[in-house]
Amino acid sequence: MDVERLFHMKEGRGETSYARNSSNQRKALEMVKHTTVDTITALYLSTTPGSMGIADLGCSSGPNTFSVLGNLIEAVEEKCRNIQRPPPEFRLFLNDLPTNDFNSIFLALPEFYDKVKRGKSSPAAVYVAAVAGSFYGRLFPSKSLHFVHSSFSLHWLSKVPPELFDQTGKSLNKGKIYISESSPKQVAEAYSLQFHKDFTVFLESRSEELISRGRMVLMFLGRPSKSHTSGGNAIYWEVLAEAFARMVSLGELEEEKVESYKTHFYAPSIDEIEEMVQMEGLFAIDRLDTFEMGTNYDDDGVMDDGKSMAAAVRAIQETLITHHFGGGILDRLFETYAELLDEEMAKEEIKASALLLVLRKL
């Protein structure tokens, strides 16, 4: 599976789109907003640039990226007013894989420009550009960025670990699409190895692109302990594997086809991240925390159920599932997935674990 060519959030603004099914991500961004704002204001005070380069890596196509960027601009402008300095110009770079729905982003730009200028007699100059490509490699010129933001992206690997299959192409992780209690030891090792390779490249690339003392605020899904199956993130994949298995048992899917489908996801532990950053020696850790995202409520106060949670996963996984199985299974698969999630939530609340990492370039 060519992840870089095929993977993207569901485009557009329809019922199954990422834009309509990313409220959990938006609320998590609000949870860490103070950290993001404090980090960029501290960066500005220590560097006072006339032109500030900011990149949002894994921006996708919903409203979340503009919400974050708007908060960053507002925070720096407020700090400038307090110290009676003119605001810098802002160079904003929106990055995602080439198949991302950048058209939706471009269509939303006029509204974004209006919002950042509203009520200001002399608003800062804001320039926005899209940068298509994998962040597991270089994207920007050397020392061109001051601040990097990324949310809910770094848990996606550059590819499905090839070590999950033997020399004949047979799956070593029978009946599962991610690390499970029943998975052989080499499955967790394969995922961990791929993450270490990818995250190392990510740190090296950003170190080249950031100025001295540049900052990164990174939020991504993780796990709360050393156990690879701890936390709610593993449960989502376990239940999706059950949905596939049910369709196989009913003759709606071929078992061999399901066995060849694996996710390119990995949830690292806080210890793994700390060890990797320290080993690379390119960044200092200003903050490293783990937090949980429990049951979500929408803007009308309605609690998540299996259907809404399944819709959120579908918005992320639909393109890859369609490529592998064809689009005809989507409705049936996610109806089954929703039913199984309801059964799981009747036993206990599913709490996804996330990591918040603030790095300063050395």
C-alpha positions in Angstrom: 0.0 0.0 0.0 1.5 3.3 -1.1 0.5 5.4 1.9 1.9 8.7 0.6 -0.1 8.4 -2.7 -3.3 7.1 -1.2 -3.8 8.3 2.3 -5.9 11.4 3.1 -8.8 12.4 5.2 -12.2 12.2 3.5 -12.5 15.3 1.4 -15.3 17.9 1.0 -17.9 18.9 3.6 -20.4 16.0 3.2 -21.8 13.8 5.9 -18.8 11.4 5.9 -16.2 14.2 5.4 -13.4 14.8 7.9 -14.5 18.4 8.1 -17.9 17.2 9.5 -16.4 14.4 11.7 -13.4 16.0 13.5 -15.0 17.6 16.5 -12.9 15.4 18.9 -9.8 16.8 17.4 -11.1 20.3 17.6 -11.9 20.0 21.3 -8.4 18.5 22.0 -6.9 21.5 20.3 -8.9 23.7 22.7 -7.6 21.7 25.6 -3.9 22.5 24.7 -4.6 26.0 23.3 -2.9 27.7 26.3 0.3 25.7 25.7 0.4 26.5 22.0 -0.2 30.2 22.6 2.3 30.5 25.4 4.9 28.7 23.3 4.6 31.0 20.3 4.6 34.2 22.4 7.7 33.1 24.2 9.3 32.4 20.9 8.4 35.8 19.6 9.8 37.6 22.6 13.1 35.7 22.3 13.5 36.3 18.6 11.3 39.3 17.6 11.4 38.5 13.9 10.1 40.9 11.3 8.8 38.0 9.3 7.5 34.8 11.1 7.4 31.4 9.3 4.8 29.0 10.7 4.0 25.6 9.4 1.0 23.4 10.3 2.0 19.8 9.4 -0.8 17.4 8.6 -3.3 20.3 8.2 -6.1 18.2 6.5 -9.0 20.0 5.0 -11.4 20.9 7.8 -11.7 24.1 9.9 -9.2 23.0 12.6 -6.1 24.3 10.9 -7.4 27.8 10.4 -8.6 27.9 14.0 -5.1 27.1 15.2 -3.4 29.6 12.9 -5.8 32.3 13.9 -5.0 31.7 17.6 -1.3 31.9 16.8 -1.6 35.2 15.0 -3.9 36.7 17.6 -1.5 35.7 20.4 1.5 37.3 18.7 -0.4 40.5 17.8 -1.6 40.9 21.4 2.0 40.5 22.7 3.1 43.1 20.2 0.5 45.6 21.4 1.6 45.0 25.0 5.2 45.8 24.2 4.3 48.5 21.6 6.0 46.8 18.7 4.5 46.4 15.2 3.5 42.9 14.5 5.6 40.7 12.2 4.3 39.5 8.8 3.1 35.9 9.0 4.2 33.3 6.5 1.8 30.4 7.0 2.5 27.0 5.4 -0.2 24.4 5.3 1.2 20.9 4.7 -0.3 17.5 4.0 0.1 14.7 1.6 -0.5 15.5 -2.1 -3.9 13.8 -2.2 -5.2 16.1 0.6 -8.2 18.2 -0.3 -6.3 21.5 -0.6 -9.2 23.0 -2.7 -11.4 23.2 0.4 -8.6 25.1 2.2 -8.2 27.6 -0.6 -12.0 28.2 -0.7 -11.9 29.0 3.0 -9.1 31.5 2.7 -11.1 34.7 2.1 -13.1 34.0 5.3 -9.8 33.4 7.2 -8.3 36.6 5.9 -11.4 38.6 6.8 -11.3 37.1 10.3 -7.7 37.9 11.1 -8.2 41.5 9.9 -11.5 42.2 11.5 -11.6 45.1 13.9 -8.0 46.0 13.4 -6.8 49.4 12.2 -3.4 48.1 11.0 -3.6 44.3 10.8 -0.5 42.2 10.3 0.3 41.0 6.8 -0.6 37.3 6.4 0.5 35.1 3.5 -0.7 31.5 3.2 0.8 28.8 1.0 0.1 25.0 0.7 3.1 22.6 0.7 2.2 19.1 -0.5 4.5 16.3 0.7 5.3 13.9 3.5 6.7 15.5 6.6 8.9 12.4 6.9 11.5 14.3 5.0 12.4 17.9 4.1 9.7 20.3 3.1 11.1 23.8 3.6 14.4 25.7 3.0 17.0 25.7 5.8 16.3 27.9 8.8 13.1 29.3 7.2 10.6 28.4 9.9 10.2 29.8 13.4 7.3 27.6 14.6 5.9 24.2 13.7 2.5 22.9 14.8 1.2 19.4 14.2 -1.9 17.8 15.7 -3.2 14.2 15.2 -0.7 13.4 12.5 2.5 11.9 13.9 0.8 8.6 14.9 0.5 7.9 11.2 3.5 6.0 9.9 5.0 6.6 6.5 4.1 3.0 5.6 2.7 -0.2 6.9 5.7 -2.0 8.5 6.8 -4.6 6.0 7.9 -6.9 8.8 4.3 -7.6 9.5 4.4 -10.2 6.7 6.6 -13.2 6.1 8.6 -13.9 3.0 5.6 -15.3 1.2 3.5 -12.3 2.1 1.5 -14.0 4.8 0.4 -11.9 7.8 2.1 -12.6 11.1 -0.7 -10.8 12.9 -3.6 -13.2 12.0 -7.1 -11.7 12.4 -5.8 -8.3 13.5 -5.1 -5.0 11.9 -3.0 -3.5 14.7 -1.2 -4.6 17.8 -3.5 -6.9 19.9 -3.1 -9.0 23.1 -2.9 -12.0 20.8 -0.3 -10.5 18.5 3.2 -12.1 18.3 6.0 -10.1 19.9 7.5 -9.3 16.5 4.3 -7.4 15.5 4.8 -4.7 18.2 8.5 -4.7 17.4 7.8 -4.0 13.7 5.5 -1.1 14.5 7.9 0.4 17.0 10.8 0.1 14.6 8.9 1.9 11.9 7.9 4.7 14.2 11.4 5.1 15.4 12.7 5.4 11.8 9.9 7.9 10.9 10.2 10.1 14.0 13.9 10.3 13.7 13.6 11.6 10.1 10.9 14.0 11.2 13.2 15.5 14.0 16.2 15.7 11.6 14.2 17.4 8.9 12.6 20.0 11.2 15.9 20.7 12.8 17.2 21.8 9.5 14.2 23.9 8.7 13.8 25.7 12.0 15.8 28.7 13.1 17.9 28.5 16.3 15.6 28.4 19.3 12.6 27.7 17.0 9.7 25.8 18.6 7.5 22.9 17.8 4.2 22.0 19.4 3.2 18.5 18.5 0.1 16.6 19.7 -0.6 13.0 18.6 -2.2 9.9 19.9 -0.2 7.7 22.2 -0.5 5.1 25.0 -0.6 5.6 28.7 1.9 2.8 29.6 4.5 0.5 28.2 1.9 -2.0 27.2 1.1 -1.6 23.5 -2.6 -2.5 24.1 -3.2 0.0 26.9 -5.5 2.9 26.4 -8.5 3.5 24.1 -6.6 3.9 20.9 -5.9 0.1 20.7 -9.5 -0.6 21.4 -10.7 1.3 18.3 -8.5 -1.0 16.1 -9.5 -4.1 18.0 -13.1 -3.4 17.4 -12.6 -2.6 13.7 -10.8 -5.9 13.3 -13.9 -7.5 14.9 -16.1 -5.8 12.3 -14.0 -7.2 9.5 -14.1 -10.6 11.1 -17.9 -10.5 11.4 -18.2 -9.7 7.7 -15.9 -12.6 6.8 -18.0 -15.0 8.9 -21.1 -13.8 7.0 -19.3 -14.4 3.7 -19.3 -10.6 2.9 -15.5 -10.4 2.7 -12.7 -12.8 1.8 -10.6 -13.7 4.8 -7.4 -13.5 2.7 -8.2 -10.0 1.7 -8.8 -8.9 5.3 -5.5 -10.6 6.4 -3.6 -8.4 4.0 -5.0 -5.2 5.4 -3.0 -3.6 8.2 -3.1 -0.1 9.6 -0.1 2.3 9.4 -0.8 3.7 12.9 1.4 3.6 16.0 0.7 4.9 19.5 4.1 5.6 21.2 4.5 5.9 25.0 5.8 9.0 26.7 9.0 7.2 27.6 9.7 6.3 24.0 9.3 9.9 22.9 11.5 11.2 25.6 14.2 8.7 24.9 14.2 9.4 21.1 14.3 13.2 21.5 17.2 13.0 24.0 19.1 10.4 21.8 18.9 12.6 18.7 20.1 15.7 20.7 18.6 18.2 18.3 15.9 19.6 20.5 15.3 20.3 24.2 12.0 19.1 25.6 10.1 22.1 27.1 7.0 20.1 27.9 6.0 16.4 27.5 2.6 15.4 28.9 0.0 12.7 28.3 -3.7 13.3 28.6 -7.0 11.5 28.0 -9.8 12.4 25.7 -12.9 10.8 27.1 -16.5 10.8 25.9 -17.1 13.7 23.5 -20.2 15.9 23.4 -21.1 17.8 20.3 -22.1 21.5 20.3 -25.7 20.6 21.2 -24.6 18.6 24.2 -25.3 15.2 22.6 -22.9 12.5 23.7 -20.9 10.4 21.3 -22.4 7.0 20.4 -21.0 4.2 18.3 -22.4 5.7 15.2 -20.7 9.1 15.6 -17.4 7.4 16.7 -17.6 5.1 13.7 -18.2 8.1 11.4 -15.0 9.8 12.8 -12.9 6.7 12.0 -14.5 6.3 8.6 -13.5 9.9 7.7 -9.9 8.9 8.3 -9.8 5.4 7.0 -12.2 5.5 4.1 -9.7 6.2 1.3 -7.4 3.3 2.3 -10.3 0.8 2.8 -11.8 1.8 -0.5 -8.5 1.2 -2.3 -8.0 -2.2 -0.7 -11.6 -3.6 -0.7 -13.6 -1.3 -3.0 -16.1 1.2 -1.8 -19.0 -1.3 -1.8 -18.3 -2.5 1.7 -18.1 0.9 3.5 -21.7 1.4 4.7 -22.0 -2.2 5.9 -18.6 -2.2 7.5 -19.1 1.0 9.5 -22.7 0.0 10.5 -21.2 -3.1 12.0 -18.4 -1.2 13.5 -20.9 1.3 15.1 -22.8 -1.6 16.7 -19.7 -3.2 18.1 -18.5 0.2 19.5 -21.9 0.6 21.3 -21.4 -2.8 22.8 -17.9 -1.9 23.9 -19.0 1.4 25.4 -21.8 -0.3 27.4 -19.0 -2.1 29.3 -16.7 1.0 29.8 -15.9 4.4 28.5 -13.3 4.4 25.7 -10.7 7.0 26.5 -8.2 7.8 23.8 -4.7 8.8 25.1 -2.8 11.7 23.5 0.7 13.1 24.0 1.6 16.8 24.0 5.2 17.6 23.1 6.8 21.0 23.0 10.3 21.1 21.6 12.9 23.9 21.3 15.7 23.7 18.7 19.1 23.6 20.3 
